[in-house]
Amino acid sequence: MKLSKQLILALLACLVLTACKKETAPLDQTVAVQPAPETQQAAGGTTPAGTAKSFKGSIGDNLELQMKLIREGERLTGSYFYRKVGTPIAISGTVDKNGQVLIEEFDTGGRQTGVFTGVWKDDEEGLAVISGNWTRPNGDKKTAFSLREEPIEFSSGVEIVNRQIKENDKKLKYEIDAEYPQLTGSGSPGYEKFNQTIRSLVTKKVSGFKQEMAPGEDDPPPAGLAESMSSDLHIGYSIVLAKDDLISVHLVVGSYSAGAAHPNSYTEDVNFDLQNGKQLKLGDLFQPGSKYLQTISSYCIAELKKQRGEDTDHDWVERGAGPTAENYRSWTIGKKGIGITFDAYQVASYAEGPQHVLVPYSALKGIIRADGPIAQFLK
């Protein structure tokens, strides 16, 4: 009997000691947590985990959209909106190791309204491209879509929003559809200066077009034009680069006057130093006294001849891409080089459209300003 009591007391003591140990664990005790992976490898390249990517593209020929995706492993979340509407649509989905994408969209009530299926790849500039088909949840209304990542890398909560100017004058028979970017959120004073610069540029073009459309007091009404014929102005843009200190925007301006043989189009670019609040000139990128126009011109002429092969009109190319400031008024800043656009008629016929050349920084290395805005891209 005594032995039994001793055993019972020993067991009770053991239980008490165990409970006390649990309650008096050291305060600085740490719990091991598995760190999140820094990168996720997929068919489209290496993407930082949790990184938000901005995309621009369209469903079909007319439904232009902007999409923001956050990728964490194979999981995708985000939203998109049609640029003509502006209402955000929630999306979520997956991308597998082979780049196969499945993205579902939902309305505000949580009801599924559509499905994107396609492939995620990286282009030659390292930017993500997603293409495939959009359908209703039941597979109806199958329509091709294409999205391309915009190189937006703001770190201070700054966003790029789309602004539109849309007008339809039935009396004077013209339409205006102009878009331009604006920066929102906290940023340096240079951000608002950029907003003012590009807003002023676009609104002046709209005002100039409207003045051309307005008949003078002595002007007779246009004769011989079909009722269906009208004039229009369209301005669109793409973001070539967007960083905390630098933004480069490529604008395409297209207009048509009723009765003309064909539309008129040209490009106009805005390269802006956000840190110092000023629009950049091409010469600002290079060392003072350097013959940067000659260097760029030589590269572009050789590249245009290479691109066009036997179709090259040598005199036309050498004239339109010669080392003059006017020939190099349309340029953008990218991560890999300076993009030059030669408008229609400049180095080739109207039917062949504008021509493009990317001048890599490696070809400009000896003349780039060491303290200039593009020195950061030299390797």
DAVEN-V476657 format. One record per pair of residues at least 12 apart in sequence whose ideal C-beta (glycine too) atoms are under 8 Angstrom apart, sorted by the first residue. I is the first residue (numbers start at 1). J is the second residue. D is the distance in whole Angstrom. If there is no record, write none. Layout:
i: {I & I}
j: {J & J}
d: {D & D}
//
This chain:
i: {36 & 36 & 37 & 37 & 40 & 40 & 40 & 40 & 41 & 42 & 42 & 42 & 42 & 42 & 42 & 43 & 43 & 43 & 43 & 43 & 43 & 44 & 44 & 44 & 44 & 44 & 44 & 44 & 45 & 45 & 45 & 47 & 47 & 49 & 49 & 49 & 50 & 50 & 50 & 51 & 51 & 52 & 52 & 52 & 52 & 53 & 53 & 53 & 53 & 53 & 53 & 54 & 54 & 54 & 54 & 54 & 54 & 54 & 54 & 55 & 55 & 55 & 55 & 55 & 55 & 55 & 55 & 55 & 55 & 56 & 56 & 56 & 56 & 56 & 57 & 57 & 57 & 57 & 57 & 58 & 58 & 59 & 59 & 59 & 59 & 60 & 60 & 60 & 63 & 64 & 64 & 64 & 65 & 65 & 65 & 65 & 65 & 66 & 66 & 66 & 66 & 67 & 67 & 67 & 67 & 68 & 69 & 71 & 74 & 74 & 74 & 74 & 75 & 75 & 75 & 76 & 76 & 76 & 76 & 76 & 76 & 76 & 77 & 77 & 78 & 78 & 79 & 80 & 83 & 83 & 83 & 84 & 86 & 89 & 89 & 89 & 89 & 90 & 90 & 91 & 91 & 91 & 91 & 91 & 92 & 92 & 93 & 95 & 99 & 99 & 99 & 100 & 100 & 100 & 101 & 101 & 101 & 101 & 101 & 101 & 101 & 102 & 102 & 102 & 103 & 103 & 103 & 104 & 104 & 112 & 113 & 113 & 114 & 114 & 114 & 114 & 115 & 115 & 115 & 115 & 116 & 116 & 116 & 116 & 116 & 117 & 117 & 117 & 118 & 118 & 118 & 118 & 118 & 119 & 119 & 123 & 125 & 125 & 125 & 125 & 126 & 127 & 127 & 127 & 127 & 128 & 128 & 129 & 129 & 129 & 129 & 130 & 130 & 130 & 131 & 131 & 131 & 131 & 132 & 132 & 133 & 150 & 150 & 150 & 151 & 151 & 151 & 151 & 151 & 151 & 152 & 152 & 153 & 153 & 153 & 154 & 154 & 154 & 154 & 155 & 156 & 156 & 156 & 156 & 157 & 157 & 158 & 158 & 158 & 158 & 158 & 158 & 158 & 159 & 159 & 159 & 160 & 160 & 160 & 160 & 160 & 160 & 161 & 161 & 161 & 161 & 162 & 162 & 162 & 163 & 163 & 163 & 163 & 163 & 164 & 164 & 164 & 165 & 165 & 165 & 165 & 165 & 165 & 166 & 167 & 167 & 169 & 172 & 172 & 172 & 173 & 173 & 173 & 173 & 174 & 174 & 174 & 174 & 174 & 174 & 174 & 175 & 175 & 175 & 175 & 176 & 176 & 176 & 176 & 176 & 177 & 177 & 177 & 177 & 178 & 178 & 178 & 178 & 178 & 178 & 179 & 179 & 179 & 180 & 180 & 180 & 180 & 180 & 180 & 180 & 181 & 181 & 181 & 181 & 182 & 182 & 182 & 183 & 183 & 187 & 187 & 188 & 188 & 188 & 189 & 190 & 190 & 190 & 190 & 190 & 190 & 190 & 191 & 193 & 193 & 193 & 194 & 194 & 194 & 194 & 194 & 197 & 197 & 197 & 198 & 198 & 201 & 201 & 201 & 202 & 202 & 205 & 205 & 205 & 206 & 206 & 209 & 209 & 212 & 213 & 222 & 222 & 224 & 225 & 225 & 229 & 229 & 230 & 231 & 231 & 231 & 231 & 232 & 232 & 233 & 233 & 233 & 234 & 234 & 234 & 235 & 235 & 235 & 235 & 236 & 236 & 237 & 237 & 237 & 237 & 238 & 240 & 240 & 240 & 240 & 240 & 241 & 241 & 241 & 241 & 243 & 244 & 244 & 245 & 245 & 245 & 245 & 246 & 246 & 246 & 246 & 246 & 246 & 246 & 247 & 247 & 247 & 247 & 248 & 248 & 248 & 248 & 248 & 248 & 248 & 249 & 249 & 249 & 249 & 249 & 250 & 250 & 250 & 250 & 250 & 251 & 251 & 251 & 251 & 252 & 252 & 252 & 253 & 253 & 253 & 253 & 262 & 265 & 265 & 265 & 266 & 266 & 266 & 267 & 267 & 267 & 267 & 268 & 269 & 269 & 269 & 269 & 271 & 271 & 271 & 273 & 280 & 280 & 282 & 282 & 282 & 284 & 284 & 284 & 285 & 285 & 285 & 285 & 285 & 285 & 285 & 286 & 286 & 286 & 286 & 286 & 287 & 287 & 287 & 290 & 291 & 291 & 292 & 292 & 293 & 293 & 293 & 293 & 294 & 295 & 295 & 295 & 296 & 296 & 296 & 296 & 296 & 296 & 297 & 297 & 297 & 297 & 297 & 298 & 299 & 299 & 299 & 300 & 300 & 300 & 300 & 300 & 301 & 301 & 301 & 301 & 303 & 304 & 304 & 304 & 304 & 304 & 304 & 305 & 307 & 307 & 308 & 313 & 316 & 316 & 317 & 317 & 320 & 320 & 320 & 321 & 321 & 321 & 327 & 327 & 328 & 330 & 330 & 333 & 333 & 334 & 335 & 336 & 336 & 336 & 336 & 337 & 337 & 337 & 337 & 337 & 337 & 338 & 338 & 338 & 338 & 338 & 339 & 339 & 339 & 339 & 340 & 340 & 340 & 340 & 341 & 341 & 341 & 342 & 342 & 342 & 342 & 361 & 361 & 361 & 361 & 365}
j: {49 & 50 & 49 & 73 & 71 & 72 & 73 & 74 & 97 & 95 & 96 & 97 & 98 & 99 & 120 & 97 & 98 & 99 & 119 & 120 & 121 & 95 & 99 & 120 & 121 & 122 & 128 & 129 & 122 & 126 & 128 & 71 & 128 & 71 & 72 & 73 & 70 & 71 & 72 & 70 & 71 & 68 & 69 & 70 & 78 & 68 & 69 & 70 & 71 & 128 & 149 & 66 & 67 & 68 & 149 & 150 & 152 & 160 & 239 & 67 & 68 & 69 & 80 & 128 & 130 & 147 & 148 & 149 & 150 & 147 & 148 & 150 & 238 & 239 & 130 & 145 & 146 & 147 & 148 & 145 & 146 & 134 & 143 & 144 & 145 & 143 & 144 & 145 & 82 & 82 & 83 & 84 & 80 & 81 & 82 & 83 & 147 & 80 & 81 & 83 & 162 & 79 & 80 & 91 & 147 & 80 & 91 & 95 & 94 & 95 & 96 & 97 & 92 & 93 & 94 & 91 & 92 & 93 & 94 & 95 & 101 & 103 & 91 & 92 & 91 & 92 & 91 & 105 & 162 & 164 & 179 & 164 & 162 & 105 & 106 & 107 & 113 & 105 & 106 & 103 & 104 & 105 & 106 & 116 & 104 & 106 & 116 & 120 & 119 & 120 & 121 & 118 & 119 & 120 & 116 & 117 & 118 & 119 & 120 & 130 & 132 & 115 & 116 & 117 & 115 & 116 & 117 & 116 & 137 & 137 & 136 & 137 & 134 & 135 & 136 & 137 & 134 & 135 & 136 & 137 & 130 & 132 & 133 & 134 & 145 & 132 & 133 & 135 & 130 & 131 & 132 & 133 & 145 & 131 & 132 & 148 & 151 & 334 & 335 & 336 & 335 & 148 & 149 & 150 & 151 & 148 & 149 & 146 & 147 & 148 & 149 & 145 & 146 & 147 & 144 & 145 & 146 & 147 & 144 & 145 & 145 & 238 & 239 & 242 & 239 & 240 & 241 & 242 & 334 & 335 & 239 & 242 & 242 & 243 & 244 & 185 & 242 & 243 & 244 & 244 & 185 & 186 & 187 & 244 & 185 & 186 & 183 & 184 & 185 & 186 & 187 & 191 & 244 & 183 & 184 & 185 & 181 & 182 & 183 & 184 & 239 & 242 & 181 & 182 & 183 & 184 & 179 & 180 & 181 & 179 & 180 & 181 & 182 & 199 & 177 & 178 & 179 & 177 & 178 & 179 & 202 & 203 & 206 & 178 & 206 & 210 & 213 & 213 & 214 & 215 & 229 & 230 & 231 & 258 & 209 & 210 & 213 & 230 & 231 & 232 & 233 & 230 & 231 & 232 & 233 & 206 & 209 & 210 & 232 & 233 & 232 & 233 & 234 & 235 & 202 & 205 & 206 & 233 & 234 & 235 & 235 & 236 & 237 & 198 & 199 & 201 & 202 & 235 & 237 & 251 & 198 & 237 & 239 & 249 & 195 & 198 & 199 & 195 & 247 & 244 & 274 & 274 & 275 & 277 & 277 & 272 & 273 & 274 & 275 & 276 & 277 & 278 & 274 & 272 & 277 & 278 & 247 & 270 & 272 & 274 & 277 & 270 & 272 & 279 & 249 & 270 & 251 & 268 & 270 & 235 & 251 & 233 & 235 & 253 & 233 & 235 & 233 & 255 & 257 & 231 & 258 & 259 & 259 & 258 & 259 & 258 & 259 & 258 & 255 & 256 & 257 & 258 & 255 & 256 & 253 & 254 & 255 & 253 & 254 & 255 & 251 & 252 & 253 & 254 & 251 & 252 & 249 & 250 & 251 & 252 & 250 & 269 & 332 & 333 & 334 & 339 & 332 & 333 & 334 & 335 & 274 & 274 & 275 & 273 & 274 & 275 & 373 & 271 & 272 & 273 & 274 & 275 & 333 & 373 & 270 & 271 & 272 & 274 & 269 & 270 & 271 & 272 & 332 & 333 & 334 & 269 & 270 & 271 & 272 & 332 & 267 & 269 & 332 & 339 & 341 & 267 & 268 & 269 & 270 & 265 & 266 & 267 & 265 & 266 & 267 & 268 & 350 & 343 & 344 & 354 & 330 & 343 & 344 & 330 & 341 & 343 & 354 & 330 & 330 & 331 & 332 & 341 & 331 & 332 & 333 & 373 & 333 & 373 & 325 & 328 & 331 & 369 & 372 & 373 & 333 & 338 & 368 & 369 & 372 & 373 & 374 & 364 & 367 & 368 & 369 & 372 & 367 & 368 & 369 & 367 & 323 & 367 & 364 & 367 & 323 & 324 & 325 & 328 & 323 & 363 & 364 & 367 & 323 & 328 & 338 & 340 & 359 & 364 & 321 & 322 & 323 & 327 & 328 & 323 & 357 & 359 & 363 & 321 & 340 & 342 & 357 & 359 & 317 & 318 & 321 & 322 & 357 & 317 & 321 & 342 & 347 & 355 & 357 & 317 & 355 & 357 & 348 & 348 & 347 & 348 & 347 & 348 & 342 & 346 & 347 & 342 & 346 & 347 & 342 & 346 & 340 & 342 & 343 & 373 & 374 & 358 & 377 & 358 & 360 & 361 & 377 & 358 & 359 & 360 & 361 & 363 & 364 & 358 & 359 & 361 & 364 & 374 & 356 & 357 & 358 & 359 & 356 & 357 & 358 & 359 & 354 & 355 & 356 & 354 & 355 & 356 & 357 & 374 & 377 & 378 & 379 & 378}
d: {6 & 8 & 6 & 7 & 7 & 7 & 5 & 8 & 8 & 6 & 8 & 6 & 8 & 6 & 7 & 7 & 5 & 3 & 8 & 7 & 7 & 8 & 5 & 4 & 5 & 5 & 6 & 8 & 4 & 7 & 7 & 5 & 8 & 7 & 6 & 7 & 6 & 7 & 5 & 7 & 7 & 6 & 7 & 5 & 7 & 7 & 5 & 8 & 7 & 6 & 5 & 7 & 7 & 5 & 7 & 5 & 5 & 7 & 8 & 4 & 7 & 7 & 8 & 7 & 7 & 4 & 6 & 5 & 7 & 7 & 6 & 5 & 7 & 8 & 8 & 7 & 5 & 4 & 6 & 7 & 7 & 5 & 5 & 8 & 4 & 5 & 7 & 8 & 6 & 7 & 5 & 7 & 5 & 7 & 5 & 6 & 8 & 6 & 6 & 6 & 7 & 7 & 4 & 7 & 6 & 7 & 8 & 7 & 5 & 6 & 6 & 8 & 8 & 8 & 6 & 8 & 6 & 5 & 6 & 6 & 7 & 6 & 7 & 5 & 6 & 8 & 6 & 8 & 6 & 8 & 7 & 8 & 8 & 5 & 7 & 7 & 7 & 7 & 5 & 5 & 7 & 5 & 7 & 8 & 6 & 8 & 7 & 5 & 5 & 4 & 6 & 8 & 6 & 8 & 7 & 7 & 5 & 6 & 5 & 6 & 7 & 7 & 7 & 6 & 7 & 4 & 8 & 8 & 8 & 5 & 8 & 7 & 6 & 7 & 6 & 7 & 7 & 5 & 8 & 6 & 8 & 6 & 8 & 5 & 6 & 5 & 6 & 8 & 5 & 5 & 2 & 7 & 7 & 6 & 6 & 8 & 8 & 7 & 7 & 6 & 8 & 6 & 4 & 8 & 6 & 8 & 4 & 7 & 7 & 5 & 7 & 8 & 8 & 4 & 8 & 7 & 4 & 7 & 7 & 6 & 7 & 7 & 4 & 7 & 7 & 7 & 5 & 7 & 8 & 7 & 6 & 4 & 6 & 5 & 8 & 8 & 6 & 7 & 6 & 6 & 7 & 6 & 6 & 6 & 5 & 6 & 6 & 7 & 4 & 7 & 5 & 7 & 8 & 7 & 5 & 6 & 5 & 7 & 6 & 8 & 7 & 6 & 7 & 5 & 8 & 5 & 6 & 8 & 7 & 7 & 5 & 7 & 5 & 7 & 7 & 7 & 5 & 8 & 4 & 8 & 7 & 7 & 6 & 8 & 8 & 8 & 7 & 5 & 7 & 8 & 7 & 4 & 7 & 7 & 8 & 8 & 5 & 6 & 4 & 6 & 7 & 7 & 8 & 5 & 8 & 6 & 7 & 8 & 7 & 5 & 7 & 7 & 5 & 8 & 6 & 7 & 6 & 7 & 7 & 4 & 6 & 6 & 6 & 5 & 6 & 8 & 4 & 7 & 6 & 8 & 7 & 6 & 7 & 6 & 5 & 8 & 7 & 6 & 8 & 8 & 7 & 6 & 7 & 7 & 6 & 7 & 7 & 4 & 6 & 6 & 4 & 8 & 6 & 8 & 4 & 7 & 6 & 8 & 5 & 6 & 8 & 6 & 7 & 6 & 7 & 5 & 8 & 7 & 7 & 6 & 8 & 7 & 6 & 6 & 7 & 8 & 4 & 6 & 8 & 6 & 7 & 7 & 8 & 5 & 6 & 4 & 7 & 6 & 7 & 6 & 5 & 5 & 7 & 5 & 8 & 7 & 5 & 8 & 5 & 7 & 6 & 7 & 5 & 8 & 7 & 5 & 5 & 6 & 5 & 7 & 5 & 8 & 4 & 7 & 5 & 7 & 7 & 5 & 6 & 7 & 8 & 7 & 8 & 7 & 5 & 4 & 7 & 8 & 7 & 6 & 6 & 8 & 7 & 6 & 8 & 8 & 5 & 6 & 7 & 7 & 5 & 8 & 5 & 4 & 7 & 7 & 5 & 8 & 8 & 8 & 7 & 5 & 5 & 8 & 7 & 6 & 5 & 6 & 7 & 7 & 8 & 6 & 7 & 6 & 7 & 6 & 7 & 7 & 7 & 8 & 8 & 5 & 8 & 5 & 5 & 6 & 7 & 7 & 6 & 6 & 5 & 8 & 7 & 7 & 5 & 6 & 8 & 6 & 8 & 6 & 6 & 8 & 7 & 7 & 8 & 8 & 6 & 6 & 5 & 7 & 5 & 8 & 5 & 6 & 6 & 7 & 5 & 7 & 5 & 4 & 8 & 8 & 7 & 5 & 4 & 7 & 7 & 6 & 5 & 7 & 6 & 6 & 8 & 6 & 7 & 7 & 6 & 7 & 6 & 6 & 4 & 7 & 8 & 8 & 7 & 5 & 5 & 5 & 6 & 8 & 5 & 7 & 6 & 6 & 5 & 8 & 5 & 5 & 6 & 8 & 6 & 6 & 6 & 6 & 7 & 8 & 7 & 8 & 6 & 7 & 5 & 8 & 6 & 4 & 4 & 6 & 8 & 6 & 8 & 7 & 6 & 8 & 7 & 7 & 6 & 7 & 6 & 7 & 6 & 7 & 7 & 5 & 5 & 4 & 5 & 8 & 8 & 7 & 5 & 8 & 7 & 8 & 7 & 8 & 5 & 8 & 7 & 5 & 8 & 6 & 6 & 8 & 6 & 6 & 4 & 7 & 8 & 7 & 5 & 6 & 8 & 6}
//
